[in-house]
Amino acid sequence: MKWFMVLSALVALSECTYRIPLIKGKTARESLQEKGLWDHFRRTHPYKPLSKFIQDGTESMTNDADLSYFGVISIGNPPQSFSVIFDTGSSNLWVPSVYCSDQACENHKRFNPQQSSTFKWGQQSLQIQYGTGYMQGYLGSDNVEVGGLTVANQVFGISTSEATFMAYMHADGILGLAFQSIAADNVVPVFDNMVKQGLVPQSLFSVYLSSNSEQGSEIVFGGIDSSHYTGQITWLPLTSATYYQVQMDSVTINGQIVACSGGCQAIIDTGTSLIVGPNTEINNMNSWVGAAMNQYGEATVNCQSIQTMPEVTFTLNGQAFTIPAYVYVSENYQTCQTGFGQGGSSQLWILGDVFIRQFYAIFDTQNKKVGLANIA
């Protein structure tokens, strides 16, 4: 249903734009299922996908058991390499450290400040709450290389404690790409520093997420790769320059409004795998496409029915974006599930990877808008 991605190379797209190609790997969910731990994990760590969008003084990030796309960055001098999730639903960069002895840290690469001649300790601690766990640690600064670009004196977190779930994830840490206004401790995000230091020609980045076993997923810093989309780019103004939040007018199936009647708010988030909405409306959508909910809130369908299942249309700021059943249904261990997940009573929607995989997404931080175009 969701996949992890690992960096294969760092390639310049043009003279001043840089892209990170990604390759698919095994998900945390698959690792847990292979060990027979998935059912127990779901019972003891309920899925709370909206947790990272609730502001209470600390920046929290969702872990929906399949944080999906990651690539390799390096920190320090000499460089130490880490795989990080590129997350448009959060704003902080953090990686594990040698000061963390939890299982989650020992299963991943750990940053050693003493081995970097350019590292400087900060004055603040850092705590980030997840939907299924947490990380805590301290802030420091060092040179960070992303896609061939070296960001000088980037403030980032180094963990001293992490939730056990992180032990099953392939990525070491997270690189947040949302706005500084929601960053823990008001840290300047990595992409903001790319812009301030003149490392990219445009204050935008673009994302292409491949499906199934296809190669070619990538994030482009400072530019747009036109080979990934067809037709025109539809630009959507942000309703809030915190996350990449836009106006959603409705969700329709077979011409009938099934959710978001009268309008709602939606966040376009690469760090969430599913399309998430209020429980009652998600249940209605799943009912319309013929899905049944299991005890963990996952909507299952007959794998043989995918070709006859209806399309789902999301109208954003007056523009229709449609995804077919083969996009919103995926198969794991011979079970097919929809990509529509319950988010509780909140009226906020998350358009995660299930949605983004159908469109080339451009995140314009200067003009505060998101562009979407049909994938090529």
C-alpha positions in Angstrom: 0.0 0.0 0.0 2.9 2.3 0.6 6.6 2.1 -0.1 9.9 3.4 1.3 12.3 4.9 -1.2 16.1 5.0 -1.0 18.5 7.3 -2.8 20.4 5.8 -5.8 22.4 8.8 -7.0 22.6 12.6 -6.8 22.2 14.1 -10.3 22.1 17.7 -11.4 19.0 18.5 -13.4 20.4 21.6 -14.9 23.1 24.2 -14.1 21.4 25.3 -10.9 18.6 22.8 -10.1 19.1 19.6 -8.3 17.1 16.4 -8.1 17.3 13.4 -5.9 16.1 10.1 -7.6 14.6 7.6 -5.3 14.2 3.8 -5.4 11.6 1.7 -3.6 12.3 -0.5 -0.7 10.5 -2.6 1.9 8.1 -0.7 4.3 8.0 -0.8 8.0 4.6 -2.4 7.8 6.0 -5.2 5.6 8.9 -5.7 8.1 6.4 -6.0 11.0 4.1 -8.3 9.0 7.1 -10.7 8.2 7.8 -10.9 11.9 4.2 -11.4 12.8 4.1 -8.2 14.8 1.8 -6.1 12.7 -1.5 -6.9 14.4 0.0 -6.3 17.9 1.5 -3.0 16.7 -1.8 -1.8 15.4 -3.6 -2.6 18.6 -0.9 -0.9 20.9 -0.1 2.0 18.6 -3.3 3.3 17.0 -3.0 5.3 13.8 -3.4 9.1 14.4 -2.6 10.7 11.1 -3.7 14.2 12.1 -1.5 14.5 15.1 1.2 16.4 13.3 -1.2 19.1 12.2 -2.3 20.0 15.8 -0.3 22.9 17.0 0.5 22.9 20.8 3.9 24.5 21.0 5.8 21.5 19.7 6.0 20.3 16.2 4.6 16.8 15.8 4.8 14.5 12.8 2.6 11.6 11.8 4.0 8.1 11.5 1.4 6.1 9.8 3.6 2.9 9.7 4.7 3.6 6.2 6.4 7.0 5.9 7.1 6.6 2.3 9.8 8.4 0.4 13.4 8.9 1.5 16.8 9.8 0.0 20.4 10.2 1.3 21.9 13.4 2.7 25.2 14.0 4.4 26.0 16.1 7.5 29.3 17.4 8.8 33.0 17.4 7.8 34.0 14.8 6.9 30.4 14.0 5.8 28.3 11.4 7.6 25.5 10.0 5.4 21.8 9.4 6.4 18.6 8.4 4.7 15.8 10.9 5.5 12.1 11.1 4.6 11.4 14.2 2.5 8.2 15.4 4.3 6.2 18.4 3.2 4.0 18.0 6.3 6.8 19.0 8.8 9.6 21.6 9.0 12.5 20.1 11.0 15.5 18.1 10.0 16.7 15.4 12.5 18.8 12.3 12.5 19.7 9.7 15.2 22.9 10.3 17.3 25.5 8.2 19.0 24.0 9.4 22.3 20.9 7.3 21.7 21.0 3.7 22.7 17.4 2.8 22.0 16.7 -0.1 19.6 15.5 2.4 16.9 18.8 4.3 17.0 21.0 1.2 17.1 19.2 -0.1 13.9 20.1 3.1 12.0 23.1 5.2 11.2 23.9 7.6 14.0 25.5 11.1 13.8 28.7 11.6 15.9 29.3 15.3 16.6 32.8 14.6 17.7 33.8 13.4 14.3 32.7 16.6 12.5 35.1 19.6 12.6 32.2 21.9 11.7 29.6 20.9 14.2 28.4 23.3 16.9 26.0 22.5 19.8 22.9 24.6 20.1 21.2 25.9 23.3 17.9 24.0 23.0 16.4 20.6 23.4 14.1 19.1 20.8 11.0 17.0 21.2 8.7 15.8 18.4 5.6 13.7 19.0 4.5 11.2 16.4 1.2 9.6 15.6 2.8 6.3 16.8 5.7 7.4 18.9 8.2 10.2 19.5 11.8 11.4 19.2 13.6 13.7 21.6 17.1 15.1 21.6 19.1 18.3 21.1 19.8 20.9 18.5 23.1 21.6 16.8 24.3 23.1 13.5 26.6 21.8 10.8 26.9 21.7 7.0 24.2 19.6 5.3 24.5 18.3 1.8 21.3 17.6 -0.1 21.3 16.7 -3.8 24.7 18.2 -4.4 23.9 21.4 -2.6 25.8 22.2 0.6 23.7 24.2 3.1 26.0 26.0 5.6 25.3 26.1 9.3 22.0 24.3 9.1 20.4 23.8 12.5 19.1 20.3 13.0 18.1 17.8 15.7 20.1 14.8 16.9 18.0 12.3 18.8 18.9 10.9 22.1 15.7 8.8 22.4 13.2 7.3 19.8 10.1 5.2 19.8 10.6 1.5 19.3 8.6 1.7 16.0 11.5 3.6 14.3 13.5 0.4 14.5 11.4 -1.0 11.7 11.8 2.0 9.4 14.3 2.1 6.7 14.9 5.8 6.9 17.2 7.2 9.6 15.5 10.5 10.1 13.2 13.2 8.6 13.9 16.3 6.5 10.9 18.6 6.8 10.0 20.9 3.8 7.1 22.9 5.2 7.3 26.5 6.5 9.3 27.9 9.4 6.1 29.0 11.1 5.5 25.4 12.3 9.1 24.4 13.0 10.0 23.2 16.4 12.0 25.8 18.2 11.5 28.1 15.2 14.4 26.5 13.4 14.9 27.7 9.8 14.1 24.8 7.5 16.7 23.3 5.1 15.0 24.6 1.9 14.6 28.1 3.3 18.4 28.1 3.9 18.9 26.9 0.3 17.0 29.9 -0.9 18.7 32.4 1.5 22.2 31.1 0.6 21.5 31.4 -3.1 21.9 27.7 -3.8 18.8 27.4 -6.0 17.5 29.7 -8.8 13.9 29.5 -7.7 12.2 29.2 -4.3 10.3 26.1 -5.3 10.8 22.4 -5.4 8.9 19.7 -7.2 8.1 16.1 -6.4 7.4 13.0 -8.6 6.3 9.8 -6.8 6.3 6.6 -8.9 3.9 3.8 -8.4 4.3 0.0 -7.8 7.8 -1.2 -8.7 8.6 1.7 -11.1 11.8 3.6 -10.8 12.3 7.4 -11.2 10.8 9.0 -8.1 12.5 12.2 -7.3 12.5 15.6 -5.6 13.9 18.6 -7.6 15.2 21.5 -5.6 15.0 24.8 -7.4 13.2 23.6 -10.6 10.6 21.6 -12.5 11.2 18.5 -14.6 8.7 18.8 -17.5 9.3 15.2 -18.5 7.2 14.0 -15.5 3.9 15.7 -16.5 1.6 16.4 -19.4 -0.7 19.3 -20.0 -0.8 22.4 -18.0 0.1 23.0 -14.4 -2.9 24.0 -12.2 -1.8 26.4 -9.5 -3.6 26.5 -6.1 -3.1 29.3 -3.7 -2.3 28.3 -0.1 -4.9 29.2 2.5 -2.3 28.9 5.2 1.5 29.3 4.9 2.2 26.7 7.5 1.7 23.4 5.8 0.8 23.3 2.1 -2.8 23.8 2.9 -5.4 24.5 0.1 -9.2 24.9 -0.2 -11.0 21.7 -1.1 -14.6 22.2 -2.4 -15.9 18.6 -2.5 -15.2 14.9 -3.0 -17.4 13.3 -5.6 -18.0 9.7 -6.8 -20.1 9.1 -9.9 -21.1 12.7 -9.9 -22.4 12.6 -6.3 -20.8 14.6 -3.4 -19.7 12.0 -0.9 -17.5 14.1 1.4 -16.4 17.7 2.1 -19.8 19.1 1.2 -19.7 22.8 1.4 -15.9 22.9 1.4 -13.1 22.0 3.8 -9.3 22.4 4.1 -6.8 19.9 2.8 -3.0 19.6 3.3 -0.8 18.2 0.5 1.7 16.0 2.4 4.4 13.7 1.1 4.9 12.4 4.6 1.5 10.8 4.9 0.8 7.7 2.8 -3.0 7.8 2.7 -5.8 10.2 1.9 -7.1 11.0 5.3 -10.4 12.7 6.4 -13.1 12.8 9.1 -14.2 9.3 10.1 -17.8 9.6 8.9 -16.9 11.0 5.5 -14.1 8.5 4.9 -16.5 5.7 5.9 -19.0 7.1 3.3 -16.3 7.1 0.6 -15.3 3.6 1.4 -18.9 2.5 1.3 -19.4 4.1 -2.1 -16.4 2.1 -3.6 -17.5 -1.1 -1.9 -15.0 -1.4 0.9 -15.5 -2.9 4.3 -13.6 -1.7 7.4 -11.6 -4.1 9.6 -10.9 -3.8 13.3 -7.8 -1.6 12.6 -9.7 1.0 10.5 -8.4 -0.3 7.2 -10.8 -0.5 4.3 -10.5 -3.8 2.4 -11.9 -4.6 -1.0 -12.1 -7.6 -3.3 -8.9 -7.5 -5.4 -10.9 -8.8 -8.4 -13.1 -5.7 -8.3 -10.6 -3.0 -8.9 -11.3 -2.6 -12.6 -15.0 -2.0 -12.0 -14.6 0.4 -9.0 -15.4 4.1 -9.5 -13.1 7.0 -9.9 -12.9 9.6 -7.0 -12.7 13.3 -7.8 -11.3 15.9 -5.5 -12.2 19.5 -6.4 -9.5 21.9 -5.2 -10.1 25.6 -5.5 -12.6 25.0 -8.4 -10.3 22.5 -10.2 -11.1 18.8 -10.5 -8.4 16.2 -9.7 -9.5 12.6 -10.4 -7.9 9.3 -9.2 -8.9 5.9 -10.6 -9.3 2.8 -8.5 -6.0 1.3 -9.5 -4.4 4.3 -7.9 -6.3 4.4 -4.6 -6.4 0.6 -4.1 -3.2 -1.3 -3.3 -2.4 -4.9 -2.5 -0.4 -6.1 0.5 0.0 -9.8 1.4 -2.9 -10.8 -1.0 -5.2 -8.3 0.7 -6.4 -5.2 -1.2 -7.1 -2.0 0.7 -8.2 1.5 -0.3 -6.0 4.5 0.5 -8.7 6.3 2.4 -7.9 6.5 6.1 -9.8 7.7 9.1 -8.6 10.9 10.7 -10.9 11.2 13.7 -13.4 14.0 14.2 -11.2 16.8 12.7 -12.5 18.3 9.6 -9.0 18.7 8.2 -8.0 16.5 5.2 -4.6 15.2 4.3 -3.9 14.4 0.6 -1.0 12.1 1.0 1.0 9.9 -1.3 -2.0 8.0 -2.6 -3.2 11.4 -4.1 0.3 12.8 -5.0 1.3 9.8 -7.0 -1.3 10.7 -9.6 0.1 14.2 -10.1 3.4 16.0 -10.4 3.5 18.4 -7.4 5.3 21.7 -7.3 5.7 23.5 -3.9 6.3 27.3 -4.4 7.4 28.7 -1.1 7.9 32.3 -2.3 4.5 32.7 -4.0 2.8 30.5 -1.4 1.1 28.1 -3.9 1.1 24.5 -5.0 1.1 23.4 -8.6 -0.4 20.1 -9.8 -0.2 18.5 -13.2 -1.1 15.1 -14.6 1.8 12.7 -14.5 3.3 11.7 -17.9 
